[in-house]
Amino acid sequence: MERYMLVRQQLLELTDTMADAVRYLEARLLAGNEVEQIKGMLVNITEALYEVEKAMQPLRASLPGNRVYEFQEQLKRDLQEILTLWQQQEEELLHTKISGQFVPHFWLWQEEVGQCMTTEEVQHG
């Protein structure tokens, strides 16, 4: 049980770090930075998302009914579309995709992760 408590705590810390990265990403976009300048941050967010997904696997059966995995899949699709737009050098569409879809989807996902990681079922799972 202690191991699961540690995993949950680390997951919440990682999603908080990801939130800091998303805030930074938003600020850079609002400041008019080119996507090339924020590419590294997108890579870090993508890698962290996959780490969260991997870490949540052992907890999956004990998670209460939630939409974490649905939101997580949406984020992965968003990131794939962002990569495609970046490769096609579609700067304007890329900004729209990041700020209009990825960022709001991220906040929904993070909230859902926080809720399911703090429920009684998972704490005693």
N, C-alpha and C positions, 0 to 999 in steps of 0.2 A: 504494500500500500504506500509505503514511503517513496518508492520509486515513481509511482504514478503521481504523487504529490509534487515531486521534483520535476517530472516531465511537464505537468500542467503549469507549474510556475515558470519554467523555461519557455514554454510556448507563449505564455502571456507576455513575458519580457521580450521575446522575439517579435511578437506582433506590435508591441509598443515601439520597438526600434524601427520596424517597418513603417509605422505611422509617422515617425520622425522623418524618414526618408521620403514618404509621400508628401508631407508638408514642405520639405525642401524642394521636391520636384515641382509642386504647385507654385512655390515662390519663384523658382527659376523661370518657369513658363510665363508667369505674370510679369516678370522683369524683362521678358522678351528674349531670353536666352535661346540660342539655337539648340535643336534636339541633340546635335553632336556633343554639346557640352553637358548634357544630362544622361547620355547613353550609359555611362558607368553606373549611375544611380538606378536606372531601369534594370540593368543586369543584376545588381545587388538585390533589388526587390524580387526579381524573378527567382533567384537562387534561394532567397529566404522563404518564399512561398512554397517551393518544393521541399525545403527542410521542414516546414510546418506540416505539410501534408504527410511526409514520411514519419514524423514524430507522432502524429495523431493516429496512425494506423492501429497501434495496440489499444487505443482508447475507443476506437470506433464503435465497438459493440456496446460499450457502456454509456455512450453519449445519448442524451435524451433526444426526442424528436426535434430536429432543428434543420436549418438550411445551410449549415457550414459547407457541406460538400457541394451543394448546388452553387453557392456563391464562389467557392474555390474554383470550380470548373469554369465559371464565367470569367473570373480573373485570368485564368490560363488562356481562355479564348481571346480576351482583351489583349493580353501580352503578345500572343501570336500575331494578332492583327497589327499591333504596334510595330512589331518586328518587320512585318511585311511592308507596312507603310514606310518605315525607315529605309528599308532596302530599295524601295521605289522612289525614295527622296521626295515623298509627298508631305512636305513640312507642314502645310496648313491643315491637312486632314489629320496628320499626326497629333498636332496640338489639340484639335477638336476631340480626337479619340481619347487622348490622355485625360484632358480636363473634363470632358463631357460624359465619358463613360467609365474609364478605368478608375479614376479617383472616387466617384460616387459608389462604384461597386466595391472598391476597397473598404470604404467606411462601413458599408453594410456587412461585409465579411468580417471585419475586425470586431464589430459589435456582436455578431453572432458567435464568434469564437469566444469572446469574453463571457457572454451569457452561458454558453454550454460548459465552459471550463470552471464556472463557479457554482453550478447547480449541485444540489445535494446528491443526486444520483451519481455524478462523476466523482464527487469528493469521497464517496463511500463505495464506489464501483469496484 
